Structure formats: C-alpha cells, structure tokens
Amino acid sequence: GLGLVYLGRGTSGGTDILGRILNRRLGISISQAYILTDSSAVLLAGFFFGWEKALYGLIMIYLSGVAADFTSEGSSVIRTAMIITDETEKVVQAIMDELERGTTIITAKGGYTDKDRPIVYCAVTAAEVIRLKTIVHDADPDAFMVVGQANEALGEGFKPLRDLH
C-alpha cells in the first residue's frame, strides 16, 4: 500500500510527511527517508517498550520499505556492463546481432599500460546478463568485463524517455 502512495507522490500522514520533506530537500529516495524517520521513532520507543519489540518493529519497517520500493519502482533492475577487449568490433557486432542491444564506445587509457583502450558500455536486463557473458567470452575469451546495476534505463529498448513535467 505504501508503494502505491509513494507512486502517487502522496503520504499516509505521520512520519511519511517528514520522509517526503527529506526526499525533496536531501534527494534521498522516499522509501529510504521513510525507513530513516520510522526507524528513529521505533528506536525511541525501544527505550520505553523494550528492545525486543523495537527490533521486530525495525524488521517490519525494513521489509515494508523493500516492498514499497518494489511497488513504486518495479522489479526492472537494469544491469550495465563495461567490457575492455582487444576485439571491440567483434564484441559490439555480437551484442547487436544476438541481444539486439546498442553499445557505446568510451575512449579510455590503461592505467598500467598507458595505452589508449576502448571500453564497450551497454545496458541489459538482468535476464540477459548470462547471454551477454557468453557473447563476450565467445568473441574474446581474454576480455575484462565489469557488470554493475542501475536503477532505471530510459530510451530505446527500455522504458520510454518522456517529459515528466
């Protein structure tokens, strides 16, 4: 329920109002602000009602924050990959052909070798990561790859980028 309230940019009253203020002023996510404000209240209550009950309260606050995030932001966690390879063209073509994903080539300089090296950057869904690893390995078994996580991807192949104003 809280996720739907947050999705509608509302509050349920109480500490959610403080959470919304923290969200706007400090730029932290609304669910993190909710966890912060409610945890403070539960910790204070722990002094009066006991730490065992406070611990249960903190666990529930955390779980409801995770559920609210899932509801308001969705489950579409995006993975990003940075690939350093000597077979740049081969890797890029394989990603485009087999995953139908675009890539970006970033010019970089190796810290150890002091040589210019291209980095292939791409965003994929979590379900596509295993296929991406296989594609990169097949194109260049000696490639170096770092897979990271992004909260959201907007544009072609992902959610549409639209003006929210």
ABEGO torsion letter per residue (X at the ends): XAAAAAAAGBBAEEAAAAAAAAAAAAGBBAAAAAAAAAAAAAAAAAAAAEAAAAAAAAAAAAAAAAAAAAAAAEABBBBBBBBBBABAAAAAAAAAAAAGBBBBBBBBBBAAAGBBBBBBBBBBBAAAAAAAAAAAAAABAABBBBBBBBABBBEBGBBBBBBAX
